[in-house]
Amino acid sequence: MTTLQIRIDEKTKRKAKKTLEALGLDISSGIKLFLEQVINTQSIPFVPTTTAGLKLRRGEEYLKELPTIKKNGKQFSSVEAMFEDILK
């Protein structure tokens, strides 16, 4: 056996602990499970996404485009107004 030490902010640790405990795991078991999945899948065992649900790589691309979109794009007060414009 060996020891793994990580540094993480208190808020992230607290939220992760709460979620893992709800699943019947402690933080150490959650990290072990994650690392086993890394080995089993030979990858990160999830798709990193932004809070908007975009895959991280595409999300970064979209964020880079925002200034141009805000300058040149249309803005709508509601989804209904957007669809009305699209369907004209």
C-alpha positions in Angstrom: 0.0 0.0 0.0 1.0 3.6 -0.6 -0.3 7.0 0.4 -1.7 9.6 -2.1 -2.0 13.2 -0.9 -3.9 15.8 -2.9 -4.7 19.5 -2.2 -8.3 20.6 -2.8 -10.4 23.5 -1.7 -12.6 22.9 1.4 -15.9 23.6 -0.5 -15.1 20.9 -3.1 -14.0 18.4 -0.4 -17.2 19.0 1.6 -19.5 18.7 -1.4 -17.7 15.5 -2.6 -17.8 14.0 0.8 -21.6 14.6 1.1 -22.3 13.1 -2.3 -20.0 10.1 -1.7 -21.5 9.4 1.7 -25.0 9.5 0.1 -23.7 6.7 -2.2 -22.3 4.7 0.8 -18.7 5.7 0.2 -16.0 7.7 2.0 -13.7 10.0 0.1 -10.9 7.5 0.1 -13.1 4.8 -1.4 -14.4 7.3 -4.0 -10.9 8.2 -5.1 -9.9 4.5 -5.3 -13.0 3.8 -7.4 -12.1 6.6 -9.7 -8.5 5.4 -10.1 -9.7 1.8 -10.8 -12.0 3.1 -13.5 -9.1 5.1 -15.0 -7.2 1.8 -15.2 -10.1 -0.2 -16.5 -11.1 2.3 -19.2 -7.6 3.6 -20.0 -9.2 7.1 -19.9 -10.9 9.6 -17.7 -14.1 7.6 -17.0 -16.5 10.4 -17.7 -17.0 13.2 -20.2 -16.0 16.6 -18.7 -18.7 19.1 -19.3 -19.4 22.7 -18.5 -22.3 23.8 -16.2 -24.3 24.3 -19.4 -23.8 20.7 -20.3 -21.3 21.3 -23.1 -18.4 19.0 -23.5 -15.4 20.9 -22.2 -13.5 21.3 -25.5 -16.6 22.6 -27.4 -17.5 24.8 -24.4 -14.2 26.5 -24.5 -14.6 27.1 -28.2 -18.1 28.6 -27.7 -16.8 30.9 -24.9 -14.1 32.2 -27.3 -16.9 33.1 -29.8 -19.1 34.9 -27.3 -17.7 38.5 -27.8 -18.3 38.2 -31.6 -21.8 36.7 -31.1 -22.7 39.4 -28.6 -21.5 42.1 -31.0 -23.0 40.7 -34.3 -25.7 38.3 -33.2 -29.4 38.7 -32.5 -30.7 38.8 -29.0 -34.2 37.6 -27.9 -36.3 38.3 -24.8 -37.6 34.7 -24.8 -37.4 31.3 -26.4 -40.7 32.0 -28.0 -39.5 35.2 -29.6 -36.4 33.3 -30.9 -38.5 30.6 -32.5 -40.9 33.2 -34.0 -37.9 34.8 -35.7 -36.5 31.5 -36.9 -39.8 30.4 -38.3 -40.6 33.6 -40.3 
